[in-house]
């Protein structure tokens, strides 16, 4: 089920189930996961993209092994908020994924998530080689954490 708003996504979630956050790139998919209290996002791995069926199979392995309750996909909007070809590609990926899983799929604006991830890795004095290896799943962590923070706000305000 594709949820267009974070509120719709929140309503579709099962209690005490962790989530995955995805940073979809042309060559890789960064994956981060949350705890079951939906409070902390942790970068997990980077999947080297091949074809959709292989990419989806790996994602579904992760969701099954970790008992996840939903997926948040980073939506790469343009800086002015409009949606371009990369957003269309992300939405197509989500539509294709809904054919393989009943998990709710939501979107989170990922503008500047890679910039934030790069900054955090630089502050941690991470080598250039190591940054290249982990940037995608660290960016997925920023995407997922943003969504988790919004979900927590919705729970606190009863929205």
C-alpha positions in Angstrom: 0.0 0.0 0.0 1.4 3.4 -1.0 0.8 6.2 1.4 1.0 9.7 0.0 1.2 11.5 3.3 3.1 10.7 6.5 -0.2 10.8 8.4 -1.6 8.1 6.1 1.5 6.1 6.6 1.3 6.4 10.4 -2.3 5.1 10.3 -1.3 2.1 8.3 1.5 1.0 10.7 1.3 -2.0 13.0 2.4 -1.3 16.6 5.9 -2.2 17.7 7.2 -2.9 14.3 10.5 -1.4 13.1 10.7 0.5 9.7 13.3 0.6 7.0 14.4 3.8 5.2 15.7 3.7 1.7 17.9 6.1 -0.3 17.3 5.0 -3.9 20.2 5.9 -6.2 20.9 4.9 -9.8 23.7 2.5 -8.7 22.9 1.8 -5.1 20.1 1.6 -2.5 21.1 2.8 1.0 19.1 0.9 3.7 18.6 2.0 7.3 16.4 0.5 10.0 14.7 1.7 13.1 14.1 0.2 16.5 10.6 -1.1 17.2 9.8 2.0 19.3 10.3 4.1 16.1 12.7 6.4 17.8 16.2 5.8 16.3 17.4 5.1 12.8 20.5 3.1 12.2 22.3 2.8 8.9 22.4 -0.9 7.8 23.8 -1.6 4.4 24.1 -0.5 0.8 22.7 -2.7 -1.9 24.4 -2.5 -5.3 21.6 -2.2 -7.8 21.2 -4.6 -10.6 17.7 -5.4 -11.8 14.5 -4.6 -10.0 13.8 -8.3 -9.1 17.2 -8.8 -7.4 17.0 -5.4 -5.6 13.5 -6.1 -4.4 14.4 -9.7 -3.3 17.2 -8.3 -1.1 14.9 -5.6 0.4 12.3 -8.2 1.2 14.9 -10.5 2.8 15.7 -7.6 5.1 12.1 -6.8 5.9 11.4 -10.5 6.7 14.5 -11.1 8.7 14.0 -8.0 10.8 10.1 -8.3 11.0 9.7 -4.8 9.6 6.4 -3.1 9.5 6.9 -0.5 6.7 9.2 1.2 4.3 10.1 4.9 3.9 11.5 5.9 0.6 13.5 9.1 0.2 11.7 11.3 -2.3 14.3 13.3 -4.2 12.4 16.5 -4.8 14.0 19.5 -6.6 15.2 22.3 -4.3 12.1 24.3 -5.2 9.9 21.4 -4.1 8.8 20.2 -7.5 9.1 16.6 -8.6 11.3 15.7 -11.5 12.4 12.4 -13.2 14.1 11.1 -10.1 10.9 11.4 -8.1 9.0 9.6 -10.9 11.6 6.8 -10.7 11.2 6.5 -6.9 7.4 6.4 -7.2 7.7 3.7 -10.0 10.0 1.7 -7.7 7.3 1.9 -4.9 4.5 0.9 -7.3 6.5 -2.2 -8.4 7.4 -3.1 -4.8 3.7 -3.0 -3.8 3.2 -6.0 -6.1 5.6 -8.0 -3.9 4.7 -6.9 -0.4 1.7 -5.7 1.6 3.9 -3.5 3.8 2.9 0.2 3.8 5.2 2.3 1.8 5.6 6.0 2.5 7.8 8.8 1.2 10.0 11.4 2.9 11.5 14.5 1.4 15.2 13.6 1.1 16.5 17.0 0.1 19.9 17.5 1.6 20.0 14.1 3.3 23.2 13.2 1.4 24.7 16.6 2.3 23.9 16.0 6.0 25.4 12.5 5.8 28.5 13.7 4.1 28.9 16.4 6.8 28.5 13.9 9.6 31.0 11.6 8.1 33.5 14.4 7.6 33.0 15.5 11.2 33.7 11.9 12.3 37.0 12.1 10.3 35.9 9.3 8.0 38.4 8.6 5.2 37.3 9.3 1.6 37.2 5.6 0.7 35.1 4.7 3.8 32.7 7.7 3.1 32.1 6.3 -0.4 31.3 2.9 1.0 28.8 4.1 3.6 27.3 7.4 2.3 24.2 5.8 0.9 23.1 3.9 4.0 24.1 6.9 6.2 21.9 9.1 4.0 19.1 6.5 4.4 19.5 6.9 8.1 18.9 10.7 7.8 15.8 10.0 5.7 14.4 7.5 8.1 15.2 9.6 11.2 13.4 12.6 9.7 10.3 10.4 9.1 10.6 8.9 12.7 10.8 12.3 14.2 7.6 13.4 12.3 5.8 10.2 13.4 6.8 10.9 17.0 5.4 14.4 16.7 2.1 13.0 15.3 1.9 10.6 18.2 2.5 13.4 20.7 0.0 15.7 19.3 -2.6 13.0 18.5 -2.7 14.1 14.9 
